[in-house]
Amino acid sequence: MIDIEIRRVIDPALDRVARGLVVTGLSANAITWLGFTAGMLAGYFVIQRWFWLSLVFVLLNRLADGLDGAMARQSKPTDVGGFLDIVLDFIFYSWIPLSFAIGNEANALPAAFLIHSFAGTGGSFLAFAVIAAKRGVTSDQERKKSFFYSRGLMEGSETVIFLITICIVPNHFAILAWIYGSLCWLTTAIRIGVGMNVFRSTP
């Protein structure tokens, strides 16, 4: 819901850092993989209940996610980069709640509900992008993504805020997971409604 507004604030700083990284010869895909590694470590630290360390690595993962896109735009965006960006993000997003369930069995049911809700938001997000691409719409309005970006109630920024929050107050994971998962399902319902309305017409 607030992704575009947040990006307008942070993109100038990311672009400056990205320019410095590009001149070193480091690739955007390398940053993507480094960020993914940080995300996997964040989940490991959750399992070990080292939550503040997990928070640091969640933030590193999200920083890398912003930098790789900025680097790609300043060099040459590739389909491989766009593919890796979305796939590794989805793995990371589901890994963190799974880690809370592994670390504490009491979190298993709310974590399962949350991951299930991610299937709804992720599936509706990608399905919208696929049909939009079929109709010749292949990028978002501000050209920040490799695919059509369908806005929703719960987007990347809200998910990052949620991940930060559960790392800061891990004892409240269950109630936060139920709340956030429910909002994700509301997002899915909205996207289904919008998609059916938009794609019902002849392209």
C-alpha angles and dihedrals in degrees: 000000000000100000097109093046092049092048092054088059101043102031096079091056092044091050091054093051091043092055090056092049095047093057090056089062094245111147127231089235090057089056089048091055093044090052091049090052090051089051093052090049089051089060092047090054090050089055089051088047092239090138100166090053088048089053091055091053093045088056091047089052092052092045090054090048090058095043098050092057092046090050092048092052091052094049119022122311113223135199089236090056093049091047094050092045095060098036096049091044091056092049091050095047092053094041094064097058089041087054091054089053093048092048094048123019090205087071094055099098098044089044090052090049091049094049089047089053089051087057088058097048093040094046094048090044094052095039089054090049092050095052092042090053090049087056092050099261104124107158139041122257094262093042094235096129138054090233141033107293113219110202121221145168093266113038137152097294093052090048091052090050089050093050091049091049096051090049090052096044104024093162088069094052095114098055092040091051092052091049097044093043090053090051089050090055089050088053090050092051091050092049091049090052093047092045094051090049096045098041096043089079122078110262 
